[in-house]
Amino acid sequence: MTVSSIMKAANMSGTRIPGYRQAQFDIKAYIEKNGLKPGDALPTEERFAEEIGVGRLSLREALKALDSLGIVETRHGEGVFVKAFSFDAILDNLPYAMAMTDAQVRNLLYARSYLELGAVPDVVKYIKPENLAKLRGLAEEMMRKAKANQAFAGEDREFHVEMFSCLNNEFLNSLIDMFWRAFNKMNNTGSKEAIERWILEARAADHIYIVEMLEQRDTFGLLSAHRKHFQHLFSRYPHE
């Protein structure tokens, strides 16, 4: 059943759909029907309202809502444009959508680990020398910072993005990065104590081990190294 048919069925059943909500569905249907791509402009407000058959006030409210969801973007003085897909809207609303409990963080970490582990065999197959060189540099910088009792979130994020970049799958890369950022956002807003130096060094060592397995093109070794890395993260969030 399409979104349009669902809305029609709701209206026929006597359930009143707010005008701006109907306008949101109509705008998305317009974008899809006309094959608009990121960067393409939507019609002017007057023309657009007339074309999809909604009031201008409802149209404005709908566009504002879709802007907050990252579907369109308003450029002052230029108009409204289709926006490139991004997980930023999900991340911005994450604290409101999920309880900040150890169980929730653990569940998110499980999802992230399954996604990354599933792609490991292809990473071994397609990883390039330049990827390996960058990963080695990042891992060594993590260890340098760990020994100085400094956090290395930036290098950690870049490491995971670089590791899977060889697959040339933009959606996968975005999803992996989204899970990394979501986990760290939830983890950092919790009540955990400051990370001790030995924990930082253990995490840095995990990344060096991952690089070594990649350099040897050892799929099973890499799976083992990656699992070990996640086990260290899971250890901070035991089952209740």
Secondary structure as UniProt FT lines:
FT   HELIX           3..12
FT   TURN            13..14
FT   HELIX           19..33
FT   TURN            34..35
FT   TURN            38..39
FT   HELIX           45..52
FT   HELIX           56..68
FT   TURN            69..70
FT   STRAND          72..75
FT   TURN            76..78
FT   STRAND          79..82
FT   HELIX           88..92
FT   HELIX           94..97
FT   HELIX           102..126
FT   HELIX           129..147
FT   TURN            148..149
FT   HELIX           153..165
FT   TURN            166..167
FT   HELIX           170..188
FT   HELIX           197..215
FT   TURN            216..217
FT   HELIX           219..234
FT   TURN            235..236
//
